[in-house]
Amino acid sequence: MVTFTGLVSGLDTASLISSLVSAERAAISPLATQRDQLSSQKSILSSITSQLGKLADVFKGMDLASEVRPRTATSSDAHVDVAVAGGTTPISHHVRVHQLAEAQW
């Protein structure tokens, strides 16, 4: 087979073919970028799904009333107010008052 690059037709066929190949590669480049971005998004979604699964397991472990019951505080003296703040842990305190304070005028 004999090739005549542009000799017979006057066209630079090598340059024309090179330009067509470059144009084809340029069309593929954005698709490759999009593929990479979608792959990254898929990985992120997979990670989020995994973390949500772990969170669901934590909530499943809190299905007993004893695990999520509110904390309360009481006093044996009606003149004493007590309160409980969030995030408390169960503990018991015994306070004994030997003498009440008196106002000084």
C-alpha positions in Angstrom: 0.0 0.0 0.0 1.3 3.4 -1.0 0.3 6.6 0.9 0.5 10.0 -0.5 0.1 12.5 2.3 -1.5 15.4 0.6 0.6 15.0 -2.6 -2.4 14.1 -4.8 -5.2 16.0 -3.2 -3.2 19.0 -1.9 -4.6 18.4 1.6 -2.4 17.9 4.6 -4.1 14.7 5.7 -1.7 14.0 8.6 -2.5 17.3 10.1 -6.2 16.8 9.5 -6.2 13.4 11.2 -4.1 14.7 14.1 -6.7 17.5 14.6 -9.6 15.0 14.5 -7.9 12.8 17.1 -7.2 15.8 19.3 -10.8 16.9 19.0 -12.0 13.4 20.0 -9.7 13.4 23.0 -10.9 16.9 24.1 -14.5 15.6 24.0 -13.5 12.7 26.3 -11.7 14.9 28.9 -14.8 16.5 30.4 -16.5 13.1 30.6 -13.5 11.7 32.5 -13.6 14.7 34.9 -17.3 14.1 35.4 -16.7 10.4 36.0 -14.1 11.2 38.7 -16.4 13.7 40.4 -19.3 11.1 40.4 -16.9 8.5 41.8 -15.9 10.9 44.6 -19.6 11.7 45.3 -20.4 8.0 45.4 -17.6 7.5 48.0 -18.9 10.4 50.1 -22.5 9.0 50.0 -21.2 5.6 50.9 -19.4 7.0 54.0 -22.5 9.0 55.0 -24.6 5.9 54.7 -22.2 3.9 56.9 -22.1 6.6 59.5 -25.9 6.9 59.6 -26.1 3.1 60.0 -23.8 3.4 63.1 -26.0 6.2 64.4 -29.1 4.0 64.0 -27.4 1.3 65.9 -26.7 3.7 68.8 -30.4 4.7 68.8 -31.5 1.1 68.8 -29.4 0.6 71.9 -31.4 3.3 73.6 -34.8 1.6 73.3 -35.2 0.9 77.0 -36.8 3.4 79.3 -34.0 2.9 81.8 -31.4 4.1 79.2 -33.2 7.4 78.3 -35.1 8.2 81.5 -35.0 11.7 82.7 -33.0 12.5 85.9 -34.9 13.8 88.9 -33.8 15.4 92.1 -35.8 15.4 95.4 -35.4 16.9 98.8 -36.9 15.6 102.1 -37.4 19.2 103.3 -40.2 21.2 101.6 -38.2 24.4 102.2 -35.3 23.3 100.0 -35.5 23.6 96.2 -33.5 21.3 94.0 -33.0 21.1 90.2 -31.4 18.8 87.7 -29.5 20.0 84.7 -29.1 18.1 81.4 -26.2 15.7 81.1 -26.3 14.6 84.7 -25.2 11.2 86.0 -26.9 9.3 88.8 -25.4 10.1 92.2 -26.7 10.5 95.7 -25.8 13.2 98.2 -26.8 13.4 101.8 -26.6 16.9 103.4 -27.2 17.4 107.1 -27.9 20.9 108.4 -26.9 21.4 112.1 -27.9 25.0 112.4 -29.9 27.4 110.3 -28.4 30.8 109.4 -30.0 33.9 111.0 -30.3 37.3 109.5 -28.1 40.0 111.2 -29.5 43.5 111.4 
